[in-house]
Amino acid sequence: MDHVEISDDIIRLGQFLKLANLAESGAQARELIADGEVSVNGEVDTRRGRQLHKGDVVVVDSPAGSATATVA
């Protein structure tokens, strides 16, 4: 599991996926979220604008495999 540092107290889910290299682009992040392949703290979340806080755990389960990152 990677710990990804953010500069503010919060970050939006779509932005975090790109920052953590869990998505290659904003379009891919949008697709992953819309397809229900992203969970935050163990629950699937389909809101690209979901606000993440330090300590949140994001998991992407895609056909390419599973990846996890923690907001730090």
C-alpha positions as CSV (number, residue, x, y, z in Angstrom):
1,M,0.0,0.0,0.0
2,D,1.3,3.4,-1.0
3,H,1.0,6.5,1.2
4,V,0.4,9.5,-1.0
5,E,1.1,12.9,0.5
6,I,-1.4,15.7,-0.3
7,S,-0.6,19.4,0.2
8,D,-4.1,20.4,1.6
9,D,-6.3,18.8,4.1
10,I,-8.7,17.4,1.5
11,I,-8.5,16.2,-2.1
12,R,-11.2,15.0,-4.5
13,L,-11.3,11.4,-5.4
14,G,-10.7,11.9,-9.2
15,Q,-7.7,14.1,-8.5
16,F,-6.3,11.6,-5.9
17,L,-6.5,8.7,-8.4
18,K,-4.3,10.6,-10.8
19,L,-1.9,11.8,-8.1
20,A,-1.5,8.3,-6.7
21,N,-1.0,6.9,-10.3
22,L,-4.1,4.7,-9.9
23,A,-5.4,6.3,-13.1
24,E,-3.5,7.6,-16.1
25,S,-5.9,10.5,-16.8
26,G,-8.9,12.3,-15.6
27,A,-11.0,10.4,-18.2
28,Q,-9.7,7.0,-16.9
29,A,-10.4,8.1,-13.3
30,R,-13.9,9.1,-14.3
31,E,-14.5,5.7,-15.9
32,L,-13.1,3.7,-13.0
33,I,-15.3,5.6,-10.6
34,A,-18.4,5.4,-12.8
35,D,-17.9,1.6,-13.3
36,G,-17.9,1.1,-9.5
37,E,-14.2,-0.1,-9.5
38,V,-13.1,2.4,-6.7
39,S,-13.8,2.0,-3.0
40,V,-13.0,4.4,-0.2
41,N,-12.5,2.9,3.3
42,G,-14.1,-0.3,2.1
43,E,-17.2,1.1,0.4
44,V,-17.7,1.5,-3.3
45,D,-18.0,5.2,-4.2
46,T,-19.2,6.5,-7.6
47,R,-18.8,10.2,-6.8
48,R,-15.8,11.7,-8.6
49,G,-16.0,14.8,-6.4
50,R,-15.9,12.8,-3.1
51,Q,-13.7,14.6,-0.7
52,L,-10.9,12.5,0.8
53,H,-9.2,13.3,4.0
54,K,-5.8,12.1,5.4
55,G,-6.0,8.5,6.5
56,D,-8.6,7.5,3.9
57,V,-7.8,4.3,2.0
58,V,-8.6,4.1,-1.7
59,V,-8.7,0.8,-3.6
60,V,-9.1,0.4,-7.3
61,D,-10.2,-3.1,-8.6
62,S,-9.8,-3.1,-12.3
63,P,-9.3,-5.8,-14.9
64,A,-5.6,-4.9,-14.8
65,G,-5.5,-5.8,-11.1
66,S,-6.0,-4.2,-7.7
67,A,-4.1,-1.2,-6.3
68,T,-4.3,0.5,-2.9
69,A,-3.2,4.0,-1.7
70,T,-3.7,5.9,1.5
71,V,-4.1,9.6,1.7
72,A,-1.3,11.0,3.8
